[in-house]
């Protein structure tokens, strides 16, 4: 198997590192990223954003008397 290196800036490396699983190698990560079996959901909400949306939905339901 041949090896290669791909120059990227540190910001790009940091962004990729957040998507990479701790139990996979960089090669495994890039193969997963490029594969079609299990696409990475780039742009998924952060926990903070998701919680803010949940709270907004809850307030809206309460205002219409639709409590969960």
Biopython code that builds the backbone (N, CA, C, O; Angstrom):
import numpy as np
from Bio.PDB.StructureBuilder import StructureBuilder

atoms = [
    (1, "UNK", "N", (0.853, -1.166, 0.000)),
    (1, "UNK", "CA", (0.000, 0.000, 0.000)),
    (1, "UNK", "C", (0.900, 1.230, 0.000)),
    (1, "UNK", "O", (1.834, 1.319, 0.797)),
    (2, "UNK", "N", (0.623, 2.168, -0.883)),
    (2, "UNK", "CA", (1.420, 3.391, -0.931)),
    (2, "UNK", "C", (0.870, 4.399, 0.066)),
    (2, "UNK", "O", (-0.296, 4.335, 0.456)),
    (3, "UNK", "N", (1.709, 5.312, 0.466)),
    (3, "UNK", "CA", (1.337, 6.366, 1.411)),
    (3, "UNK", "C", (1.476, 7.710, 0.729)),
    (3, "UNK", "O", (2.283, 7.867, -0.187)),
    (4, "UNK", "N", (0.703, 8.667, 1.167)),
    (4, "UNK", "CA", (0.804, 10.023, 0.658)),
    (4, "UNK", "C", (0.501, 10.986, 1.794)),
    (4, "UNK", "O", (-0.049, 10.591, 2.821)),
    (5, "UNK", "N", (0.851, 12.216, 1.613)),
    (5, "UNK", "CA", (0.484, 13.232, 2.601)),
    (5, "UNK", "C", (-0.262, 14.346, 1.878)),
    (5, "UNK", "O", (0.015, 14.654, 0.718)),
    (6, "UNK", "N", (-1.204, 14.935, 2.583)),
    (6, "UNK", "CA", (-2.043, 15.985, 2.011)),
    (6, "UNK", "C", (-1.887, 17.216, 2.896)),
    (6, "UNK", "O", (-2.308, 17.197, 4.053)),
    (7, "UNK", "N", (-1.294, 18.275, 2.378)),
    (7, "UNK", "CA", (-1.141, 19.475, 3.210)),
    (7, "UNK", "C", (-2.484, 20.189, 3.407)),
    (7, "UNK", "O", (-3.189, 20.477, 2.440)),
    (8, "UNK", "N", (-2.826, 20.466, 4.651)),
    (8, "UNK", "CA", (-4.034, 21.233, 4.988)),
    (8, "UNK", "C", (-3.663, 22.217, 6.084)),
    (8, "UNK", "O", (-2.690, 22.006, 6.808)),
    (9, "UNK", "N", (-4.423, 23.279, 6.208)),
    (9, "UNK", "CA", (-4.116, 24.239, 7.268)),
    (9, "UNK", "C", (-4.655, 23.738, 8.608)),
    (9, "UNK", "O", (-5.467, 22.813, 8.654)),
    (10, "UNK", "N", (-4.208, 24.344, 9.671)),
    (10, "UNK", "CA", (-4.565, 23.853, 11.011)),
    (10, "UNK", "C", (-6.057, 23.998, 11.304)),
    (10, "UNK", "O", (-6.620, 23.186, 12.038)),
    (11, "UNK", "N", (-6.705, 25.019, 10.743)),
    (11, "UNK", "CA", (-8.146, 25.177, 10.965)),
    (11, "UNK", "C", (-8.915, 24.010, 10.345)),
    (11, "UNK", "O", (-9.841, 23.475, 10.955)),
    (12, "UNK", "N", (-8.530, 23.624, 9.146)),
    (12, "UNK", "CA", (-9.173, 22.485, 8.492)),
    (12, "UNK", "C", (-8.926, 21.215, 9.284)),
    (12, "UNK", "O", (-9.843, 20.413, 9.461)),
    (13, "UNK", "N", (-7.720, 21.018, 9.760)),
    (13, "UNK", "CA", (-7.381, 19.829, 10.567)),
    (13, "UNK", "C", (-8.227, 19.797, 11.832)),
    (13, "UNK", "O", (-8.723, 18.739, 12.219)),
    (14, "UNK", "N", (-8.396, 20.942, 12.477)),
    (14, "UNK", "CA", (-9.219, 21.004, 13.693)),
    (14, "UNK", "C", (-10.667, 20.634, 13.394)),
    (14, "UNK", "O", (-11.289, 19.904, 14.166)),
    (15, "UNK", "N", (-11.207, 21.125, 12.288)),
    (15, "UNK", "CA", (-12.587, 20.816, 11.923)),
    (15, "UNK", "C", (-12.751, 19.327, 11.634)),
    (15, "UNK", "O", (-13.734, 18.711, 12.046)),
    (16, "UNK", "N", (-11.787, 18.757, 10.926)),
    (16, "UNK", "CA", (-11.843, 17.326, 10.637)),
    (16, "UNK", "C", (-11.687, 16.505, 11.915)),
    (16, "UNK", "O", (-12.340, 15.474, 12.074)),
    (17, "UNK", "N", (-10.838, 16.952, 12.811)),
    (17, "UNK", "CA", (-10.618, 16.228, 14.077)),
    (17, "UNK", "C", (-11.903, 16.108, 14.886)),
    (17, "UNK", "O", (-12.112, 15.108, 15.573)),
    (18, "UNK", "N", (-12.763, 17.118, 14.809)),
    (18, "UNK", "CA", (-14.031, 17.069, 15.550)),
    (18, "UNK", "C", (-14.982, 16.027, 14.962)),
    (18, "UNK", "O", (-15.841, 15.502, 15.670)),
    (19, "UNK", "N", (-14.832, 15.729, 13.677)),
    (19, "UNK", "CA", (-15.690, 14.731, 13.030)),
    (19, "UNK", "C", (-15.147, 13.313, 13.157)),
    (19, "UNK", "O", (-15.894, 12.341, 13.046)),
    (20, "UNK", "N", (-13.847, 13.203, 13.389)),
    (20, "UNK", "CA", (-13.184, 11.895, 13.447)),
    (20, "UNK", "C", (-13.504, 11.206, 14.771)),
    (20, "UNK", "O", (-13.468, 11.828, 15.832)),
    (21, "UNK", "N", (-13.813, 9.932, 14.694)),
    (21, "UNK", "CA", (-14.069, 9.141, 15.910)),
    (21, "UNK", "C", (-12.746, 8.811, 16.589)),
    (21, "UNK", "O", (-11.720, 8.658, 15.926)),
    (22, "UNK", "N", (-12.776, 8.703, 17.892)),
    (22, "UNK", "CA", (-11.539, 8.442, 18.641)),
    (22, "UNK", "C", (-10.975, 7.049, 18.379)),
    (22, "UNK", "O", (-9.783, 6.814, 18.573)),
    (23, "UNK", "N", (-11.829, 6.127, 17.940)),
    (23, "UNK", "CA", (-11.368, 4.749, 17.726)),
    (23, "UNK", "C", (-11.002, 4.448, 16.273)),
    (23, "UNK", "O", (-10.826, 3.283, 15.918)),
    (24, "UNK", "N", (-10.884, 5.473, 15.428)),
    (24, "UNK", "CA", (-10.522, 5.209, 14.045)),
    (24, "UNK", "C", (-9.245, 5.956, 13.657)),
    (24, "UNK", "O", (-8.933, 7.018, 14.196)),
    (25, "UNK", "N", (-8.530, 5.378, 12.721)),
    (25, "UNK", "CA", (-7.327, 6.023, 12.197)),
    (25, "UNK", "C", (-7.755, 7.122, 11.227)),
    (25, "UNK", "O", (-8.914, 7.185, 10.819)),
    (26, "UNK", "N", (-6.815, 7.980, 10.865)),
    (26, "UNK", "CA", (-7.128, 9.011, 9.879)),
    (26, "UNK", "C", (-7.526, 8.375, 8.552)),
    (26, "UNK", "O", (-8.428, 8.873, 7.878)),
    (27, "UNK", "N", (-6.877, 7.298, 8.171)),
    (27, "UNK", "CA", (-7.227, 6.615, 6.922)),
    (27, "UNK", "C", (-8.656, 6.075, 6.991)),
    (27, "UNK", "O", (-9.416, 6.213, 6.033)),
    (28, "UNK", "N", (-9.026, 5.461, 8.117)),
    (28, "UNK", "CA", (-10.388, 4.951, 8.285)),
    (28, "UNK", "C", (-11.400, 6.102, 8.242)),
    (28, "UNK", "O", (-12.458, 5.988, 7.625)),
    (29, "UNK", "N", (-11.060, 7.204, 8.901)),
    (29, "UNK", "CA", (-11.947, 8.369, 8.912)),
    (29, "UNK", "C", (-12.173, 8.910, 7.497)),
    (29, "UNK", "O", (-13.311, 9.155, 7.097)),
    (30, "UNK", "N", (-11.083, 9.096, 6.745)),
    (30, "UNK", "CA", (-11.219, 9.637, 5.392)),
    (30, "UNK", "C", (-11.956, 8.679, 4.471)),
    (30, "UNK", "O", (-12.693, 9.114, 3.585)),
    (31, "UNK", "N", (-11.767, 7.389, 4.668)),
    (31, "UNK", "CA", (-12.512, 6.398, 3.890)),
    (31, "UNK", "C", (-14.001, 6.507, 4.213)),
    (31, "UNK", "O", (-14.838, 6.456, 3.312)),
    (32, "UNK", "N", (-14.330, 6.656, 5.488)),
    (32, "UNK", "CA", (-15.734, 6.817, 5.901)),
    (32, "UNK", "C", (-16.301, 8.115, 5.338)),
    (32, "UNK", "O", (-17.436, 8.145, 4.862)),
    (33, "UNK", "N", (-15.528, 9.166, 5.391)),
    (33, "UNK", "CA", (-15.972, 10.463, 4.890)),
    (33, "UNK", "C", (-16.270, 10.404, 3.392)),
    (33, "UNK", "O", (-17.236, 11.000, 2.917)),
    (34, "UNK", "N", (-15.438, 9.689, 2.668)),
    (34, "UNK", "CA", (-15.594, 9.596, 1.214)),
    (34, "UNK", "C", (-16.571, 8.506, 0.792)),
    (34, "UNK", "O", (-16.990, 8.470, -0.365)),
    (35, "UNK", "N", (-16.938, 7.624, 1.704)),
    (35, "UNK", "CA", (-17.823, 6.516, 1.365)),
    (35, "UNK", "C", (-19.276, 6.914, 1.300)),
    (35, "UNK", "O", (-19.659, 8.011, 1.707)),
    (36, "UNK", "N", (-20.064, 6.026, 0.794)),
    (36, "UNK", "CA", (-21.503, 6.272, 0.679)),
    (36, "UNK", "C", (-22.311, 5.459, 1.682)),
    (36, "UNK", "O", (-23.519, 5.663, 1.807)),
    (37, "UNK", "N", (-21.661, 4.533, 2.405)),
    (37, "UNK", "CA", (-22.380, 3.674, 3.340)),
    (37, "UNK", "C", (-22.909, 4.432, 4.550)),
    (37, "UNK", "O", (-24.052, 4.227, 4.958)),
    (38, "UNK", "N", (-22.102, 5.291, 5.117)),
    (38, "UNK", "CA", (-22.476, 6.008, 6.325)),
    (38, "UNK", "C", (-22.013, 7.448, 6.214)),
    (38, "UNK", "O", (-20.942, 7.790, 6.717)),
    (39, "UNK", "N", (-22.799, 8.301, 5.563)),
    (39, "UNK", "CA", (-22.354, 9.677, 5.361)),
    (39, "UNK", "C", (-22.266, 10.442, 6.676)),
    (39, "UNK", "O", (-23.050, 10.217, 7.597)),
    (40, "UNK", "N", (-21.311, 11.335, 6.743)),
    (40, "UNK", "CA", (-21.183, 12.219, 7.901)),
    (40, "UNK", "C", (-22.199, 13.336, 7.746)),
    (40, "UNK", "O", (-22.351, 13.889, 6.657)),
    (41, "UNK", "N", (-22.876, 13.666, 8.791)),
    (41, "UNK", "CA", (-23.897, 14.698, 8.750)),
    (41, "UNK", "C", (-23.264, 16.048, 9.066)),
    (41, "UNK", "O", (-23.435, 16.585, 10.161)),
    (42, "UNK", "N", (-22.539, 16.582, 8.108)),
    (42, "UNK", "CA", (-21.904, 17.876, 8.284)),
    (42, "UNK", "C", (-22.987, 18.931, 8.426)),
    (42, "UNK", "O", (-23.962, 18.944, 7.674)),
    (43, "UNK", "N", (-22.808, 19.800, 9.385)),
    (43, "UNK", "CA", (-23.783, 20.853, 9.589)),
    (43, "UNK", "C", (-24.858, 20.505, 10.597)),
    (43, "UNK", "O", (-25.770, 21.301, 10.821)),
    (44, "UNK", "N", (-24.775, 19.339, 11.208)),
    (44, "UNK", "CA", (-25.752, 18.977, 12.245)),
    (44, "UNK", "C", (-25.661, 19.984, 13.382)),
    (44, "UNK", "O", (-24.592, 20.531, 13.656)),
    (45, "UNK", "N", (-26.768, 20.220, 14.029)),
    (45, "UNK", "CA", (-26.798, 21.200, 15.105)),
    (45, "UNK", "C", (-25.913, 20.789, 16.266)),
    (45, "UNK", "O", (-25.764, 19.604, 16.567)),
    (46, "UNK", "N", (-25.336, 21.777, 16.903)),
    (46, "UNK", "CA", (-24.618, 21.538, 18.152)),
    (46, "UNK", "C", (-25.652, 21.250, 19.241)),
    (46, "UNK", "O", (-26.837, 21.535, 19.064)),
    (47, "UNK", "N", (-25.211, 20.693, 20.351)),
    (47, "UNK", "CA", (-26.128, 20.433, 21.472)),
    (47, "UNK", "C", (-26.794, 21.724, 21.938)),
    (47, "UNK", "O", (-27.982, 21.736, 22.259)),
    (48, "UNK", "N", (-26.028, 22.804, 21.974)),
    (48, "UNK", "CA", (-26.552, 24.097, 22.424)),
    (48, "UNK", "C", (-27.652, 24.591, 21.481)),
    (48, "UNK", "O", (-28.710, 25.030, 21.932)),
    (49, "UNK", "N", (-27.397, 24.518, 20.169)),
    (49, "UNK", "CA", (-28.403, 24.952, 19.202)),
    (49, "UNK", "C", (-29.652, 24.077, 19.257)),
    (49, "UNK", "O", (-30.772, 24.584, 19.201)),
    (50, "UNK", "N", (-29.461, 22.778, 19.364)),
    (50, "UNK", "CA", (-30.601, 21.855, 19.427)),
    (50, "UNK", "C", (-31.451, 22.143, 20.659)),
    (50, "UNK", "O", (-32.680, 22.118, 20.586)),
    (51, "UNK", "N", (-30.807, 22.414, 21.783)),
    (51, "UNK", "CA", (-31.547, 22.717, 23.015)),
    (51, "UNK", "C", (-32.324, 24.022, 22.869)),
    (51, "UNK", "O", (-33.460, 24.120, 23.332)),
    (52, "UNK", "N", (-31.727, 25.016, 22.233)),
    (52, "UNK", "CA", (-32.422, 26.290, 22.018)),
    (52, "UNK", "C", (-33.662, 26.096, 21.149)),
    (52, "UNK", "O", (-34.695, 26.717, 21.401)),
    (53, "UNK", "N", (-33.572, 25.257, 20.148)),
    (53, "UNK", "CA", (-34.728, 24.971, 19.287)),
    (53, "UNK", "C", (-35.803, 24.236, 20.078)),
    (53, "UNK", "O", (-36.988, 24.551, 19.964)),
    (54, "UNK", "N", (-35.387, 23.248, 20.886)),
    (54, "UNK", "CA", (-36.369, 22.520, 21.716)),
    (54, "UNK", "C", (-37.119, 23.480, 22.636)),
    (54, "UNK", "O", (-38.339, 23.399, 22.775)),
    (55, "UNK", "N", (-36.381, 24.377, 23.253)),
    (55, "UNK", "CA", (-37.012, 25.338, 24.164)),
    (55, "UNK", "C", (-37.979, 26.255, 23.418)),
    (55, "UNK", "O", (-39.052, 26.578, 23.928)),
    (56, "UNK", "N", (-37.605, 26.664, 22.232)),
    (56, "UNK", "CA", (-38.488, 27.506, 21.424)),
    (56, "UNK", "C", (-39.769, 26.773, 21.051)),
    (56, "UNK", "O", (-40.856, 27.349, 21.098)),
    (57, "UNK", "N", (-39.643, 25.517, 20.685)),
    (57, "UNK", "CA", (-40.811, 24.705, 20.348)),
    (57, "UNK", "C", (-41.705, 24.532, 21.577)),
    (57, "UNK", "O", (-42.928, 24.636, 21.483)),
    (58, "UNK", "N", (-41.090, 24.269, 22.719)),
    (58, "UNK", "CA", (-41.870, 24.116, 23.955)),
    (58, "UNK", "C", (-42.630, 25.399, 24.281)),
    (58, "UNK", "O", (-43.801, 25.342, 24.656)),
    (59, "UNK", "N", (-41.977, 26.563, 24.143)),
    (59, "UNK", "CA", (-42.660, 27.842, 24.413)),
    (59, "UNK", "C", (-43.826, 28.037, 23.451)),
    (59, "UNK", "O", (-44.897, 28.497, 23.847)),
    (60, "UNK", "N", (-43.615, 27.689, 22.206)),
    (60, "UNK", "CA", (-44.674, 27.840, 21.200)),
    (60, "UNK", "C", (-45.854, 26.939, 21.545)),
    (60, "UNK", "O", (-47.002, 27.376, 21.477)),
    (61, "UNK", "N", (-45.590, 25.702, 21.911)),
    (61, "UNK", "CA", (-46.672, 24.784, 22.277)),
    (61, "UNK", "C", (-47.436, 25.289, 23.487)),
    (61, "UNK", "O", (-48.664, 25.223, 23.533)),
    (62, "UNK", "N", (-46.689, 25.798, 24.475)),
    (62, "UNK", "CA", (-47.335, 26.321, 25.681)),
    (62, "UNK", "C", (-48.248, 27.497, 25.335)),
    (62, "UNK", "O", (-49.338, 27.627, 25.892)),
    (63, "UNK", "N", (-47.795, 28.360, 24.404)),
    (63, "UNK", "CA", (-48.595, 29.524, 24.059)),
    (63, "UNK", "C", (-49.905, 29.145, 23.379)),
    (63, "UNK", "O", (-50.865, 29.914, 23.403)),
    (64, "UNK", "N", (-49.944, 27.958, 22.773)),
    (64, "UNK", "CA", (-51.166, 27.484, 22.130)),
    (64, "UNK", "C", (-51.895, 26.446, 23.000)),
    (64, "UNK", "O", (-52.865, 25.829, 22.560)),
    (65, "UNK", "N", (-51.423, 26.268, 24.219)),
    (65, "UNK", "CA", (-52.048, 25.305, 25.104)),
    (65, "UNK", "C", (-51.812, 23.859, 24.705)),
    (65, "UNK", "O", (-52.634, 22.988, 24.992)),
    (66, "UNK", "N", (-50.705, 23.607, 24.052)),
    (66, "UNK", "CA", (-50.403, 22.266, 23.574)),
    (66, "UNK", "C", (-49.242, 21.655, 24.365)),
    (66, "UNK", "O", (-48.326, 21.087, 23.771)),
    (67, "UNK", "N", (-49.269, 21.762, 25.659)),
    (67, "UNK", "CA", (-48.185, 21.213, 26.486)),
    (67, "UNK", "C", (-48.005, 19.741, 26.207)),
    (67, "UNK", "O", (-48.966, 19.026, 25.925)),
    (68, "UNK", "N", (-46.771, 19.296, 26.285)),
    (68, "UNK", "CA", (-46.495, 17.863, 26.043)),
    (68, "UNK", "C", (-47.002, 17.014, 27.151)),
    (68, "UNK", "O", (-46.854, 15.793, 27.110)),
]
sb = StructureBuilder()
sb.init_structure("model")
sb.init_model(0)
sb.init_chain("A")
sb.init_seg("    ")
for serial, (resi, resn, name, xyz) in enumerate(atoms, 1):
    if name == "N":
        sb.init_residue(resn, " ", resi, " ")
    sb.init_atom(name, np.array(xyz, "f"), 0.0, 1.0, " ", f" {name:<3s}", serial, name[0])
structure = sb.get_structure()
